[in-house]
Amino acid sequence: MHFRWKYCISLSFLAIFYLCGCYAPPAFKPITTVKPPKKVEPYIVSQLDRYFVRDWKYIVIHHSASPSGCAVEFDKYHREKRGWENGLGYHFVIGNGHGSGDGEIEIGNRWINQIDGAHAGVQEYNHYGIGICLVGNFNESYPTAAQMASLSALVGYLQDRCHISSENIIMHRHFRQTECPGRNFPYYKVLAKTVRW
């Protein structure tokens, strides 16, 4: 019942948005994943298919290097401390249960508006790379099972929708001198589940 109430309020705000014609940045929690992974994909597709996509070449995986966080917190930090006008540098954030739901996929403003990321530190990968940040410090811990299930589902969707090959699913450290997304990030598990182009 509580969920339906929140859903109705969300729909009311969307109706006002479309009727008034003004733009306000959307809330950062429009998607919540559902286990098991087979049930995740249709829900992601139904939400993400609403957005037009431009040409993308890479999927770049990051960790937040913090034990907790969410898209709203990172957005505030990126605006206030980094001075980034468009806020959140990533296109997506996947929560770990500390700040946002475990495995929750949060859609950033940069994905909704299909604009460059500010996650890579290299123009090529900011312009052509879809930035996905998993909350956590994977030098000290591991991603949760729910985070990995959501990441696999999201990466599969993005590969299919944007025609991105498996060899272009990369970690931040592949092109920058950084440990991101951490020494304990199971990169090959992600690759094992990707679509082959």
Secondary structure, DSSP 8 states (H G I E B T S, - for coil): -HHHHHHHHHHHHHHHHHHH-------S------SSHHHHHHHHHHHHTTS------EEEEEE-SSSS--HHHHHHHHHHTS--TT--SSSEEEEESSSS-EEEEEE-HHHHTT---SSSSSHHHHHHEEEEEESS-TTTS---HHHHHHHHHHHHHHHHHHT--GGGEEEGGGTSSS-TT-TT--HHHHHHTS---
